């Protein structure tokens, strides 16, 4: 079953008088949505006790949570202090997963800095593999997926091929395919069903059926320049894309059942609802 939901709270959530995420679970359920992504992009500014309270409320409303780790993570960094913080951001994220009662931690792998792309990628891949294997050996990842995300800027590590190569290192690594990022990085290359099937086929070949079938997806329309991502847009955009229908058709053809998180700017719940409606209509329900 494909699940749909927003990354954070739409502008309309606050316009209706709601003030915080504790109220979001019931609101999302009223929208007919299934999941929610909580972002700690700017850092972990919440107590674990509060996370448990929020998690209990979401569980009561049968809404599943995923967590986005801080944007500061960089497994390719040359800075030893930042590398230590990177490890800590992941370990702290796992604690929040446990507190929320959820299983998916999304993170950005890193950026090139002054290195070549090949140097930065090899460094990030090796560090992620060693770190995740260490966490796995300590039984810290039971029931947990760490989800490296495809990125939208040319200086960032995270083409879909790179993400899949990383995910092949451990069964607890699950790809986050951000199709807005992929489209921005490739200058609008996602146009047809076959463009999406190409990516999923590579995933099936690299990490197998189970993780491909249950992958994590971010979707939004994104403005881009020759260097990749510029800013997130809404579904009202008819210039940059990508469009959701071809992805929807690929999911149905390949019988995939991912979690799909909408990251539109300010209309994430509304656009997630549109995606769910398109999916069900295409499925014939």
HUCORTA-V469665 format. One record per helix or strand. SS is the DSSP state (a for helix, b for strand). FROM is the first residue (numbers start at 1). TO is the last residue. If there is no record, write none. Layout:
ss->SS from->FROM to->TO
ss->SS from->FROM to->TO
This chain:
ss->b from->3 to->7
ss->a from->11 to->15
ss->a from->21 to->30
ss->b from->35 to->39
ss->a from->48 to->60
ss->b from->64 to->68
ss->a from->80 to->100
ss->b from->104 to->107
ss->b from->110 to->111
ss->a from->117 to->137
ss->b from->145 to->149
ss->b from->153 to->153
ss->b from->156 to->157
ss->a from->160 to->167
ss->b from->173 to->173
ss->b from->176 to->178
ss->a from->179 to->185
ss->a from->193 to->207
ss->a from->209 to->213
ss->b from->216 to->219
ss->b from->222 to->225
ss->b from->228 to->232
ss->a from->244 to->254
ss->b from->259 to->262
ss->a from->268 to->283
